[in-house]
Each structure stands twice: as structure tokens, then as C-alpha cells.
């Protein structure tokens, strides 16, 4: 488990609840190699994750998104084009910008947190 990721859970849950029903889909990525689906589902339940969890044990999606540590956030449009990536703390502003039809401000992925694919 990643303590930094657990600390980000309330902010992500708040964003999920605010954006639910507005055409925004949330997906959590589990980067642990060899993670069993039942264990991932149990962990998501314990942390009250309200949206699907994708197992990315080979790190393919994380690599595509440029994520080496987590928690991190990424916004993809309906065509799968990466529109923004950065820290969870910047996700709300990025969503607001995209909803207003403007590109979100550039952000860097956080350097701290836990290593993806461990």
C-alpha cells in the first residue's frame, strides 16, 4: 500500500462526486505487479473507491501516461488523447479548464509518492 495514495483518496472521491454525471469517467490504476483482481477489489472497497480499478501490473498504461510514481492524475479526452497530467491536487482545476473549453495549465507529475510497478 502507498500512504501517499491513501492520503489523496478523499480529494479524488470529492472530485468524483462533483463530476459524476457530467460526462467525466474516473478510473483508478493499480500499478502493482502480480496483483490479484480479488485483492485489488478488496483494497478498493476498504478505501471506498467508487469507480473502476484497472490492473496495470506490466506498467503499460503508466508508461504511456508518463507516470513513474503515484498518486498522479491524467486527463484523456474521448479519443484517448492525453490532455493533462499532474498531481491529484491540480486535477480539479484541469477539469474546470477543459469543461470551459480551454486547455488546462501545464503541470508536472509529482516526484514523490510511491514507485509505479513495484
N, C-alpha and C positions, 0 to 999 in steps of 0.2 A: 504494500500500500504506500501511497505517496501522500505525506502530510500536506504538502503544498496544494495538491489537487483537492484533497478533502476540504481545505480552507476556502477554496474557490467555489465549492458546491453551492453555498447559499446565494452567491451572486448569479451563478448560472441558472439556478432554479427561479430566481426573481425575473431574470430576462426571459426565460422560457414562458413563465406565466404572463408576462407583459406582452409578448409577441405571439402567443398562441392564437390561432385563428386569423392571423394577418398575413398568411402566405409564407411564413418562415418555418422551416423544418429544422429541428435540433437533432444532432446525432453525437453521441459520445464515442470516443475512440479508445479502446483498451489496447495499449501497446505491448502487453506482456507476452513474451514468447511462451508457447505451450499452454496458454490459458485455456482452461476447460470452460465450455459455454455455461454449464451449470454453476460453476464457481463465479464466473463473471456476472451472471444473472443474480446470484445471491448477494454479491458485493454491491451491485447497483440497487438492489432492494434495500439493503442496510443503509445506503447513503441517500435513499429517496430520489433516485434518478428517475425522472418521469418520461424519458424519451428513449429511443432505441440505443443500444450499445453495439458497436461494430468491433469485432475482434480483429486486430491488425498485428498479429504476432510476428509476421515477417517484416513489418515496418514499411510496407509498400506505400500505403496512404500517407503515413507520416513523412516519408521521404519526398513524396510528390508535393506535399504542402510545406516542406522545408522545416518541419518540426523535429528538433533533436531533444528537446526537453518538454515536459508538461507540468502543469497545465498550460495550454496555449489555446488560442481560438483562431478559426479561419472562417471566412465567408465565401461561399461559392454561389454563383448565380444558377439559374435553372439549367443552363447548358454545361455546368460543371467547371466554369472558368473561375479561377481564384481571383476574387475582388479585393480581399483584405486578409491580412493575418497579423496577429499581435497578441498581447496579453489579454487575459479574460477581462481585466479592468477596462479595456478600451472597446470591448465588444458592443456595449450599448450605444456609444457614440457612432461607431461604424454602422450599426444597423439603422440608426436615425438618419445618417447621411445618405445611405443607399435608398431608404424609403423616400427621402426628399428629392431623389434623382441626382444627387451629387456624389462624386467619388469620395470615399472616406479618406481621412488623413492617413498618410503612410505611418506604419508602426513597425517596430522591430519585435521579433519574438523574444520572450524573456530568456535571460541566460540562466536563471536559477531554476529551481524545481527539481524534478526527477528525470533521469535519462530515459528516453523512449527506447523500447525494445529490450529492456533488461531481462 
